[in-house]
Amino acid sequence: MARETSPVYQARYGWDLKTARVVALSAAFTAVLLLPGVPLLARILGLPLFGVGGLFMAYVALSRRVAFRVDETGVLLGGSPARYRATTTHVPWEDITGFVLWRQEVGAGASLPYVGVTRREGAPALPGDGPKARAVLEFLAPVPASTVISSRAVNGWHFDKDRLVAAVAYFAPSTPVQDDF
């Protein structure tokens, strides 16, 4: 397979090890729930969780929608898979002051990596940006709420830090990339 040489950095939702594991475990649990003798309450609670949840994860992986893109126009922050069109947004270069790679603790010593942009003061609001959301995010996240709003979790897609840095250097050479991974 040829190495990508375009300066554009683009990552799409797809199959990664974590997604494959979740779908496989969901299929296994669903199969167990369908065996004779499994209590009705377990089926009522488990089938929507594991059956529908596993199917949704497979749908996201198969959708191949853009999760994150850096090109000559700026950064496309791909939306939440459940509401992709409503939550996808574009941040033009003139609004971007930097990139931040950060992690959110999710419990039991685990963390979820995020990639986001910092934006200039007065930049137009992004989807999900409101006073209540900012108050909650300031309390929960290790970065400013404005950065959380302009970030995407690296979940269901592969992140290539070297390609991101190369794309930023090509399209906006003076824009810093802060790595807190």
Salt bridges, closest charged atoms under 4 A:
ASP71 OD2 - ARG69 NE 2.82
ASP95 OD1 - ARG120 NE 2.76
ASP129 OD1 - ARG134 NE 2.65
ASP179 OD2 - LYS161 NZ 2.50
